[in-house]
Amino acid sequence: MNPYTIFSDIVAGRAPASRVYEDDDVLAFMDIRPMTPGHLLVIPKVAAPDLARLDSEIGAKLFKVGQMLARALRESEVGCDGVNLFLADGVMAGQEVFHVHLHVIPRTAGDGFGLRGRPRTPPRADLDYLAASIRGALERLE
Ligand code: 5GP
């Protein structure tokens, strides 16, 4: 897959972005179509199209920076009451830009953003069955 997206241009400074944080590995900037005011994206500087191809140290750093930004959002003029961290990995998860990015979404009462209602609790046997399948897949990872 071609790793080039508009985010590569933003990292290189060839496309405009309202930057809020940068270090050697990570860049954070305002989302151009914010879910709520102050919505940020945190991206690795080295493009990876999806989580499977993202260096795990950099993945950890995305979360670390997201955690720091959540605190900054609360203390900024955005003045939110809460924050959602969200990452879409793959088309079926809603990913549109194939350069991994962590959404940092400020929340205030009545902002209208959110996941659909709470599903029912499945039988424990169903949870145990899938847990075993996922443990097996984990053991097969390198
Ligand atoms: P996804 O659906 O892939 O998780 O989210 C992609 C996000 O990137 C969207 O929230 C969209 O608004 C944002 N986005 C797409 N193109 C640009 C751009 O050129 N600049 C900025 N700042 N955000 C972008």
Backbone and ligand atoms as CSV (ligand in chain L), in Angstrom:
chain,resi,resn,atom,element,x,y,z
A,1,MET,N,N,0.853,-1.206,0.000
A,1,MET,CA,C,0.000,0.000,0.000
A,1,MET,C,C,0.886,1.253,0.000
A,2,ASN,N,N,0.507,2.215,-0.815
A,2,ASN,CA,C,1.248,3.474,-0.871
A,2,ASN,C,C,1.101,4.208,0.474
A,3,PRO,N,N,2.213,4.469,1.180
A,3,PRO,CA,C,2.107,5.103,2.497
A,3,PRO,C,C,1.857,6.608,2.430
A,4,TYR,N,N,1.804,7.164,1.210
A,4,TYR,CA,C,1.663,8.609,1.081
A,4,TYR,C,C,0.205,9.047,1.277
A,5,THR,N,N,-0.011,10.017,2.138
A,5,THR,CA,C,-1.324,10.658,2.280
A,5,THR,C,C,-1.063,12.144,2.519
A,6,ILE,N,N,-2.129,12.899,2.620
A,6,ILE,CA,C,-2.002,14.333,2.919
A,6,ILE,C,C,-1.235,14.540,4.231
A,7,PHE,N,N,-1.300,13.563,5.146
A,7,PHE,CA,C,-0.600,13.724,6.421
A,7,PHE,C,C,0.917,13.764,6.222
A,8,SER,N,N,1.426,13.075,5.182
A,8,SER,CA,C,2.863,13.173,4.897
A,8,SER,C,C,3.231,14.602,4.512
A,9,ASP,N,N,2.349,15.252,3.746
A,9,ASP,CA,C,2.591,16.653,3.374
A,9,ASP,C,C,2.548,17.557,4.599
A,10,ILE,N,N,1.641,17.245,5.531
A,10,ILE,CA,C,1.561,18.048,6.760
A,10,ILE,C,C,2.846,17.876,7.572
A,11,VAL,N,N,3.315,16.636,7.719
A,11,VAL,CA,C,4.568,16.391,8.459
A,11,VAL,C,C,5.707,17.177,7.823
A,12,ALA,N,N,5.766,17.175,6.482
A,12,ALA,CA,C,6.872,17.828,5.763
A,12,ALA,C,C,6.718,19.342,5.691
A,13,GLY,N,N,5.554,19.849,6.116
A,13,GLY,CA,C,5.324,21.296,6.053
A,13,GLY,C,C,4.890,21.773,4.684
A,14,ARG,N,N,4.545,20.839,3.784
A,14,ARG,CA,C,4.091,21.223,2.438
A,14,ARG,C,C,2.598,21.522,2.406
A,15,ALA,N,N,1.858,21.068,3.401
A,15,ALA,CA,C,0.421,21.354,3.500
A,15,ALA,C,C,0.172,22.046,4.832
A,16,PRO,N,N,-0.788,22.978,4.853
A,16,PRO,CA,C,-1.028,23.727,6.083
A,16,PRO,C,C,-1.661,22.862,7.171
A,17,ALA,N,N,-1.329,23.170,8.407
A,17,ALA,CA,C,-1.971,22.514,9.551
A,17,ALA,C,C,-1.794,23.412,10.760
A,18,SER,N,N,-2.783,23.391,11.642
A,18,SER,CA,C,-2.696,24.152,12.895
A,18,SER,C,C,-2.079,23.233,13.935
A,19,ARG,N,N,-0.757,23.361,14.079
A,19,ARG,CA,C,0.012,22.437,14.914
A,19,ARG,C,C,-0.107,22.791,16.389
A,20,VAL,N,N,-0.168,21.769,17.226
A,20,VAL,CA,C,-0.170,22.027,18.669
A,20,VAL,C,C,0.992,21.363,19.390
A,21,TYR,N,N,1.577,20.311,18.808
A,21,TYR,CA,C,2.678,19.609,19.486
A,21,TYR,C,C,3.519,18.878,18.442
A,22,GLU,N,N,4.818,18.832,18.698
A,22,GLU,CA,C,5.725,18.120,17.798
A,22,GLU,C,C,6.940,17.651,18.576
A,23,ASP,N,N,7.389,16.429,18.307
A,23,ASP,CA,C,8.701,15.979,18.777
A,23,ASP,C,C,9.337,15.164,17.660
A,24,ASP,N,N,10.384,14.423,17.951
A,24,ASP,CA,C,11.093,13.701,16.884
A,24,ASP,C,C,10.215,12.670,16.174
A,25,ASP,N,N,9.244,12.110,16.888
A,25,ASP,CA,C,8.478,10.978,16.365
A,25,ASP,C,C,7.036,11.279,16.010
A,26,VAL,N,N,6.475,12.306,16.616
A,26,VAL,CA,C,5.025,12.497,16.628
A,26,VAL,C,C,4.675,13.954,16.339
A,27,LEU,N,N,3.541,14.138,15.648
A,27,LEU,CA,C,3.015,15.485,15.398
A,27,LEU,C,C,1.534,15.490,15.764
A,28,ALA,N,N,1.074,16.567,16.389
A,28,ALA,CA,C,-0.348,16.725,16.706
A,28,ALA,C,C,-0.840,18.047,16.143
A,29,PHE,N,N,-2.031,18.007,15.561
A,29,PHE,CA,C,-2.590,19.205,14.918
A,29,PHE,C,C,-4.109,19.144,14.959
A,30,MET,N,N,-4.742,20.279,14.666
A,30,MET,CA,C,-6.203,20.361,14.698
A,30,MET,C,C,-6.786,19.568,13.537
A,31,ASP,N,N,-7.844,18.801,13.819
A,31,ASP,CA,C,-8.581,18.134,12.748
A,31,ASP,C,C,-9.332,19.193,11.942
A,32,ILE,N,N,-9.244,19.067,10.604
A,32,ILE,CA,C,-9.842,20.087,9.734
A,32,ILE,C,C,-11.375,20.004,9.719
A,33,ARG,N,N,-11.929,18.857,10.111
A,33,ARG,CA,C,-13.389,18.692,10.222
A,33,ARG,C,C,-13.696,18.181,11.626
A,34,PRO,N,N,-13.619,19.062,12.610
A,34,PRO,CA,C,-13.697,18.618,14.007
A,34,PRO,C,C,-15.064,18.055,14.392
A,35,MET,N,N,-15.034,16.929,15.128
A,35,MET,CA,C,-16.264,16.373,15.704
A,35,MET,C,C,-16.813,17.326,16.771
A,36,THR,N,N,-15.882,17.915,17.528
A,36,THR,CA,C,-16.234,18.933,18.518
A,36,THR,C,C,-15.099,19.968,18.476
A,37,PRO,N,N,-15.326,21.206,18.945
A,37,PRO,CA,C,-14.259,22.207,18.909
A,37,PRO,C,C,-13.030,21.747,19.707
A,38,GLY,N,N,-11.854,21.844,19.087
A,38,GLY,CA,C,-10.619,21.425,19.747
A,38,GLY,C,C,-10.173,20.015,19.369
A,39,HIS,N,N,-10.935,19.339,18.529
A,39,HIS,CA,C,-10.611,17.968,18.081
A,39,HIS,C,C,-9.205,17.945,17.474
A,40,LEU,N,N,-8.347,17.054,18.017
A,40,LEU,CA,C,-6.945,16.959,17.586
A,40,LEU,C,C,-6.659,15.594,16.969
A,41,LEU,N,N,-5.631,15.552,16.139
A,41,LEU,CA,C,-5.109,14.295,15.609
A,41,LEU,C,C,-3.652,14.178,16.028
A,42,VAL,N,N,-3.249,12.988,16.474
A,42,VAL,CA,C,-1.846,12.717,16.800
A,42,VAL,C,C,-1.357,11.669,15.813
A,43,ILE,N,N,-0.282,11.969,15.114
A,43,ILE,CA,C,0.188,11.050,14.068
A,43,ILE,C,C,1.682,10.760,14.232
A,44,PRO,N,N,2.116,9.570,13.778
A,44,PRO,CA,C,3.557,9.309,13.715
A,44,PRO,C,C,4.151,10.084,12.543
A,45,LYS,N,N,5.365,10.572,12.686
A,45,LYS,CA,C,5.992,11.283,11.561
A,45,LYS,C,C,6.334,10.322,10.424
A,46,VAL,N,N,6.738,9.104,10.776
A,46,VAL,CA,C,6.995,8.094,9.744
A,46,VAL,C,C,5.674,7.399,9.442
A,47,ALA,N,N,5.234,7.497,8.183
A,47,ALA,CA,C,3.915,6.999,7.815
A,47,ALA,C,C,3.820,5.488,7.985
A,48,ALA,N,N,2.718,5.046,8.590
A,48,ALA,CA,C,2.335,3.630,8.613
A,48,ALA,C,C,0.844,3.625,8.309
A,49,PRO,N,N,0.404,2.803,7.359
A,49,PRO,CA,C,-1.004,2.870,6.946
A,49,PRO,C,C,-1.968,2.342,7.997
A,50,ASP,N,N,-1.502,1.416,8.839
A,50,ASP,CA,C,-2.416,0.819,9.821
A,50,ASP,C,C,-1.615,0.362,11.044
A,51,LEU,N,N,-2.336,-0.065,12.082
A,51,LEU,CA,C,-1.677,-0.427,13.346
A,51,LEU,C,C,-0.703,-1.582,13.178
A,52,ALA,N,N,-1.051,-2.548,12.300
A,52,ALA,CA,C,-0.188,-3.721,12.133
A,52,ALA,C,C,1.191,-3.325,11.626
A,53,ARG,N,N,1.249,-2.227,10.896
A,53,ARG,CA,C,2.535,-1.803,10.320
A,53,ARG,C,C,3.155,-0.626,11.066
A,54,LEU,N,N,2.612,-0.292,12.220
A,54,LEU,CA,C,3.167,0.801,13.023
A,54,LEU,C,C,4.126,0.233,14.066
A,55,ASP,N,N,5.314,0.788,14.167
A,55,ASP,CA,C,6.272,0.426,15.220
A,55,ASP,C,C,5.574,0.555,16.583
A,56,SER,N,N,5.689,-0.488,17.408
A,56,SER,CA,C,4.916,-0.495,18.657
A,56,SER,C,C,5.377,0.583,19.634
A,57,GLU,N,N,6.674,0.932,19.588
A,57,GLU,CA,C,7.155,2.026,20.457
A,57,GLU,C,C,6.496,3.347,20.057
A,58,ILE,N,N,6.359,3.539,18.762
A,58,ILE,CA,C,5.717,4.773,18.289
A,58,ILE,C,C,4.229,4.737,18.629
A,59,GLY,N,N,3.613,3.553,18.516
A,59,GLY,CA,C,2.209,3.427,18.901
A,59,GLY,C,C,2.003,3.829,20.356
A,60,ALA,N,N,2.911,3.381,21.223
A,60,ALA,CA,C,2.819,3.744,22.647
A,60,ALA,C,C,2.972,5.254,22.810
A,61,LYS,N,N,3.827,5.815,21.987
A,61,LYS,CA,C,4.055,7.262,22.095
A,61,LYS,C,C,2.821,8.057,21.646
A,62,LEU,N,N,2.102,7.545,20.645
A,62,LEU,CA,C,0.853,8.225,20.231
A,62,LEU,C,C,-0.083,8.353,21.431
A,63,PHE,N,N,-0.206,7.255,22.198
A,63,PHE,CA,C,-1.096,7.295,23.355
A,63,PHE,C,C,-0.561,8.257,24.416
A,64,LYS,N,N,0.742,8.224,24.616
A,64,LYS,CA,C,1.348,9.098,25.630
A,64,LYS,C,C,1.075,10.568,25.308
A,65,VAL,N,N,1.257,10.907,24.032
A,65,VAL,CA,C,1.011,12.296,23.626
A,65,VAL,C,C,-0.483,12.608,23.707
A,66,GLY,N,N,-1.327,11.638,23.332
A,66,GLY,CA,C,-2.778,11.838,23.444
A,66,GLY,C,C,-3.187,12.107,24.878
A,67,GLN,N,N,-2.566,11.387,25.805
A,67,GLN,CA,C,-2.858,11.568,27.236
A,67,GLN,C,C,-2.484,12.987,27.680
A,68,MET,N,N,-1.314,13.449,27.223
A,68,MET,CA,C,-0.854,14.798,27.575
A,68,MET,C,C,-1.791,15.854,26.970
A,69,LEU,N,N,-2.214,15.620,25.719
A,69,LEU,CA,C,-3.088,16.587,25.050
A,69,LEU,C,C,-4.470,16.641,25.707
A,70,ALA,N,N,-4.935,15.501,26.189
A,70,ALA,CA,C,-6.232,15.484,26.875
A,70,ALA,C,C,-6.187,16.427,28.077
A,71,ARG,N,N,-5.066,16.392,28.779
A,71,ARG,CA,C,-4.919,17.278,29.948
A,71,ARG,C,C,-4.873,18.742,29.497
A,72,ALA,N,N,-4.110,18.999,28.415
A,72,ALA,CA,C,-3.993,20.370,27.920
A,72,ALA,C,C,-5.348,20.897,27.451
A,73,LEU,N,N,-6.130,20.031,26.805
A,73,LEU,CA,C,-7.459,20.466,26.332
A,73,LEU,C,C,-8.322,20.926,27.499
A,74,ARG,N,N,-8.277,20.143,28.583
A,74,ARG,CA,C,-9.089,20.487,29.753
A,74,ARG,C,C,-8.672,21.826,30.351
A,75,GLU,N,N,-7.380,22.146,30.219
A,75,GLU,CA,C,-6.871,23.378,30.849
A,75,GLU,C,C,-6.821,24.541,29.868
A,76,SER,N,N,-7.158,24.308,28.606
A,76,SER,CA,C,-7.143,25.369,27.595
A,76,SER,C,C,-8.513,26.031,27.536
A,77,GLU,N,N,-8.646,26.990,26.618
A,77,GLU,CA,C,-9.939,27.665,26.436
A,77,GLU,C,C,-10.986,26.758,25.825
A,78,VAL,N,N,-10.563,25.589,25.318
A,78,VAL,CA,C,-11.555,24.612,24.845
A,78,VAL,C,C,-12.503,24.295,26.007
A,79,GLY,N,N,-11.918,24.173,27.191
A,79,GLY,CA,C,-12.717,24.051,28.414
A,79,GLY,C,C,-13.650,22.857,28.425
A,80,CYS,N,N,-13.161,21.690,28.013
A,80,CYS,CA,C,-14.044,20.520,27.936
A,80,CYS,C,C,-14.213,19.882,29.307
A,81,ASP,N,N,-15.254,19.053,29.416
A,81,ASP,CA,C,-15.524,18.325,30.661
A,81,ASP,C,C,-14.986,16.907,30.597
A,82,GLY,N,N,-14.647,16.430,29.391
A,82,GLY,CA,C,-14.144,15.075,29.199
A,82,GLY,C,C,-13.465,14.968,27.851
A,83,VAL,N,N,-12.829,13.836,27.591
A,83,VAL,CA,C,-12.103,13.621,26.330
A,83,VAL,C,C,-12.315,12.165,25.898
A,84,ASN,N,N,-12.533,11.965,24.612
A,84,ASN,CA,C,-12.488,10.616,24.037
A,84,ASN,C,C,-11.238,10.457,23.201
A,85,LEU,N,N,-10.528,9.333,23.380
A,85,LEU,CA,C,-9.458,8.936,22.464
A,85,LEU,C,C,-10.053,7.893,21.523
A,86,PHE,N,N,-9.804,8.060,20.228
A,86,PHE,CA,C,-10.423,7.173,19.236
A,86,PHE,C,C,-9.435,6.923,18.118
A,87,LEU,N,N,-9.347,5.661,17.680
A,87,LEU,CA,C,-8.466,5.331,16.565
A,87,LEU,C,C,-9.200,4.363,15.648
A,88,ALA,N,N,-9.337,4.734,14.377
A,88,ALA,CA,C,-9.993,3.870,13.389
A,88,ALA,C,C,-8.908,3.109,12.638
A,89,ASP,N,N,-8.896,1.782,12.781
A,89,ASP,CA,C,-7.897,0.933,12.114
A,89,ASP,C,C,-8.620,0.088,11.067
A,90,GLY,N,N,-8.554,0.528,9.804
A,90,GLY,CA,C,-9.195,-0.213,8.722
A,90,GLY,C,C,-10.492,0.433,8.262
A,91,VAL,N,N,-10.823,0.162,7.005
A,91,VAL,CA,C,-12.014,0.762,6.379
A,91,VAL,C,C,-13.268,0.474,7.197
A,92,MET,N,N,-13.414,-0.783,7.638
A,92,MET,CA,C,-14.635,-1.155,8.365
A,92,MET,C,C,-14.738,-0.457,9.715
A,93,ALA,N,N,-13.602,0.043,10.202
A,93,ALA,CA,C,-13.603,0.784,11.470
A,93,ALA,C,C,-13.810,2.281,11.234
A,94,GLY,N,N,-13.936,2.662,9.953
A,94,GLY,CA,C,-14.161,4.069,9.645
A,94,GLY,C,C,-12.911,4.833,9.265
A,95,GLN,N,N,-11.790,4.124,9.052
A,95,GLN,CA,C,-10.555,4.823,8.689
A,95,GLN,C,C,-10.665,5.381,7.270
A,96,GLU,N,N,-10.335,6.648,7.121
A,96,GLU,CA,C,-10.384,7.303,5.806
A,96,GLU,C,C,-9.002,7.730,5.335
A,97,VAL,N,N,-8.126,8.086,6.280
A,97,VAL,CA,C,-6.764,8.500,5.932
A,97,VAL,C,C,-5.821,7.389,6.388
A,98,PHE,N,N,-5.084,6.813,5.424
A,98,PHE,CA,C,-4.283,5.617,5.735
A,98,PHE,C,C,-2.856,5.972,6.135
A,99,HIS,N,N,-2.802,6.763,7.166
A,99,HIS,CA,C,-1.611,7.142,7.930
A,99,HIS,C,C,-2.143,7.146,9.365
A,100,VAL,N,N,-1.696,6.187,10.165
A,100,VAL,CA,C,-2.289,5.996,11.505
A,100,VAL,C,C,-2.432,7.328,12.239
A,101,HIS,N,N,-3.574,7.515,12.877
A,101,HIS,CA,C,-3.784,8.747,13.646
A,101,HIS,C,C,-4.702,8.470,14.820
A,102,LEU,N,N,-4.380,9.085,15.942
A,102,LEU,CA,C,-5.196,8.990,17.151
A,102,LEU,C,C,-6.016,10.269,17.264
A,103,HIS,N,N,-7.340,10.110,17.317
A,103,HIS,CA,C,-8.223,11.267,17.534
A,103,HIS,C,C,-8.258,11.592,19.026
A,104,VAL,N,N,-8.138,12.862,19.358
A,104,VAL,CA,C,-8.312,13.325,20.733
A,104,VAL,C,C,-9.483,14.306,20.689
A,105,ILE,N,N,-10.618,13.872,21.226
A,105,ILE,CA,C,-11.883,14.594,21.000
A,105,ILE,C,C,-12.410,15.140,22.328
A,106,PRO,N,N,-12.393,16.473,22.464
A,106,PRO,CA,C,-12.918,17.076,23.690
A,106,PRO,C,C,-14.429,16.877,23.775
A,107,ARG,N,N,-14.920,16.663,25.001
A,107,ARG,CA,C,-16.355,16.421,25.194
A,107,ARG,C,C,-16.947,17.426,26.171
A,108,THR,N,N,-18.112,17.916,25.789
A,108,THR,CA,C,-18.894,18.749,26.711
A,108,THR,C,C,-20.333,18.248,26.679
A,109,ALA,N,N,-21.096,18.601,27.688
A,109,ALA,CA,C,-22.482,18.132,27.776
A,109,ALA,C,C,-23.252,18.526,26.524
A,110,GLY,N,N,-23.969,17.571,25.948
A,110,GLY,CA,C,-24.851,17.867,24.824
A,110,GLY,C,C,-24.147,18.115,23.511
A,111,ASP,N,N,-22.867,17.710,23.394
A,111,ASP,CA,C,-22.141,17.976,22.139
A,111,ASP,C,C,-22.547,17.035,21.001
A,112,GLY,N,N,-23.311,16.012,21.304
A,112,GLY,CA,C,-23.863,15.156,20.252
A,112,GLY,C,C,-22.944,14.068,19.754
A,113,PHE,N,N,-21.685,14.043,20.201
A,113,PHE,CA,C,-20.757,13.005,19.754
A,113,PHE,C,C,-20.884,11.789,20.671
A,114,GLY,N,N,-20.723,10.607,20.100
A,114,GLY,CA,C,-20.739,9.434,20.963
A,114,GLY,C,C,-20.966,8.157,20.202
A,115,LEU,N,N,-20.653,7.036,20.847
A,115,LEU,CA,C,-20.928,5.733,20.261
A,115,LEU,C,C,-22.407,5.418,20.465
A,116,ARG,N,N,-22.928,4.498,19.635
A,116,ARG,CA,C,-24.326,4.113,19.788
A,116,ARG,C,C,-24.564,3.445,21.136
A,117,GLY,N,N,-25.827,3.259,21.507
A,117,GLY,CA,C,-26.218,2.757,22.824
A,117,GLY,C,C,-25.511,1.480,23.256
A,118,ARG,N,N,-25.540,1.199,24.526
A,118,ARG,CA,C,-24.858,0.039,25.115
A,118,ARG,C,C,-25.507,-1.265,24.656
A,119,PRO,N,N,-24.711,-2.201,24.084
A,119,PRO,CA,C,-25.284,-3.497,23.713
A,119,PRO,C,C,-25.540,-4.367,24.936
A,120,ARG,N,N,-26.289,-5.474,24.726
A,120,ARG,CA,C,-26.565,-6.405,25.835
A,120,ARG,C,C,-25.294,-7.188,26.188
A,121,THR,N,N,-25.260,-7.794,27.369
A,121,THR,CA,C,-24.135,-8.642,27.789
A,121,THR,C,C,-24.342,-10.042,27.222
A,122,PRO,N,N,-23.390,-10.554,26.398
A,122,PRO,CA,C,-23.560,-11.910,25.861
A,122,PRO,C,C,-23.325,-12.967,26.932
A,123,PRO,N,N,-23.728,-14.225,26.666
A,123,PRO,CA,C,-23.449,-15.305,27.630
A,123,PRO,C,C,-21.949,-15.427,27.881
A,124,ARG,N,N,-21.581,-15.797,29.136
A,124,ARG,CA,C,-20.156,-15.932,29.499
A,124,ARG,C,C,-19.441,-16.912,28.562
A,125,ALA,N,N,-20.135,-17.972,28.122
A,125,ALA,CA,C,-19.504,-18.956,27.238
A,125,ALA,C,C,-19.062,-18.302,25.936
A,126,ASP,N,N,-19.844,-17.356,25.431
A,126,ASP,CA,C,-19.474,-16.663,24.188
A,126,ASP,C,C,-18.238,-15.794,24.424
A,127,LEU,N,N,-18.216,-15.096,25.578
A,127,LEU,CA,C,-17.051,-14.256,25.892
A,127,LEU,C,C,-15.805,-15.134,26.040
A,128,ASP,N,N,-15.949,-16.278,26.740
A,128,ASP,CA,C,-14.804,-17.177,26.954
A,128,ASP,C,C,-14.300,-17.744,25.625
A,129,TYR,N,N,-15.222,-18.073,24.721
A,129,TYR,CA,C,-14.845,-18.661,23.427
A,129,TYR,C,C,-13.985,-17.672,22.632
A,130,LEU,N,N,-14.449,-16.438,22.541
A,130,LEU,CA,C,-13.688,-15.434,21.774
A,130,LEU,C,C,-12.394,-15.068,22.484
A,131,ALA,N,N,-12.417,-15.047,23.827
A,131,ALA,CA,C,-11.182,-14.753,24.575
A,131,ALA,C,C,-10.119,-15.800,24.247
A,132,ALA,N,N,-10.517,-17.065,24.177
A,132,ALA,CA,C,-9.560,-18.142,23.866
A,132,ALA,C,C,-9.010,-17.982,22.458
A,133,SER,N,N,-9.888,-17.609,21.516
A,133,SER,CA,C,-9.450,-17.418,20.132
A,133,SER,C,C,-8.439,-16.274,20.040
A,134,ILE,N,N,-8.702,-15.194,20.773
A,134,ILE,CA,C,-7.799,-14.027,20.735
A,134,ILE,C,C,-6.474,-14.371,21.431
A,135,ARG,N,N,-6.528,-15.131,22.541
A,135,ARG,CA,C,-5.282,-15.562,23.198
A,135,ARG,C,C,-4.435,-16.393,22.237
A,136,GLY,N,N,-5.098,-17.264,21.476
A,136,GLY,CA,C,-4.380,-18.087,20.495
A,136,GLY,C,C,-3.696,-17.235,19.446
A,137,ALA,N,N,-4.420,-16.234,18.957
A,137,ALA,CA,C,-3.838,-15.342,17.946
A,137,ALA,C,C,-2.651,-14.577,18.529
A,138,LEU,N,N,-2.766,-14.157,19.802
A,138,LEU,CA,C,-1.660,-13.438,20.463
A,138,LEU,C,C,-0.412,-14.310,20.522
A,139,GLU,N,N,-0.611,-15.591,20.850
A,139,GLU,CA,C,0.536,-16.513,20.955
A,139,GLU,C,C,1.214,-16.720,19.611
A,140,ARG,N,N,0.448,-16.558,18.518
A,140,ARG,CA,C,1.031,-16.776,17.183
A,140,ARG,C,C,1.747,-15.532,16.644
A,141,LEU,N,N,1.529,-14.379,17.325
A,141,LEU,CA,C,2.220,-13.160,16.856
A,141,LEU,C,C,3.711,-13.296,17.090
A,142,GLU,N,N,4.497,-12.612,16.287
A,142,GLU,CA,C,5.958,-12.664,16.455
A,142,GLU,C,C,6.365,-12.001,17.758
L,1,5GP,P1,P,-10.388,8.743,10.043
L,1,5GP,O1,O,-11.832,8.622,9.593
L,1,5GP,O2,O,-9.424,8.216,9.003
L,1,5GP,O3,O,-10.178,8.162,11.411
L,1,5GP,O4,O,-10.140,10.285,10.237
L,1,5GP,C1,C,-9.456,11.081,9.339
L,1,5GP,C2,C,-9.509,12.473,9.913
L,1,5GP,O5,O,-8.597,13.276,9.215
L,1,5GP,C3,C,-10.901,13.127,9.765
L,1,5GP,O6,O,-11.369,13.498,11.060
L,1,5GP,C4,C,-10.634,14.316,8.866
L,1,5GP,O7,O,-11.401,15.442,9.216
L,1,5GP,C5,C,-9.154,14.554,9.049
L,1,5GP,N1,N,-8.499,15.146,7.898
L,1,5GP,C6,C,-8.570,14.710,6.612
L,1,5GP,N2,N,-7.813,15.483,5.806
L,1,5GP,C7,C,-7.246,16.426,6.601
L,1,5GP,C8,C,-6.358,17.511,6.343
L,1,5GP,O8,O,-5.935,17.780,5.230
L,1,5GP,N3,N,-5.994,18.266,7.405
L,1,5GP,C9,C,-6.438,17.997,8.669
L,1,5GP,N4,N,-6.027,18.802,9.649
L,1,5GP,N5,N,-7.274,16.987,8.952
L,1,5GP,C10,C,-7.680,16.197,7.933
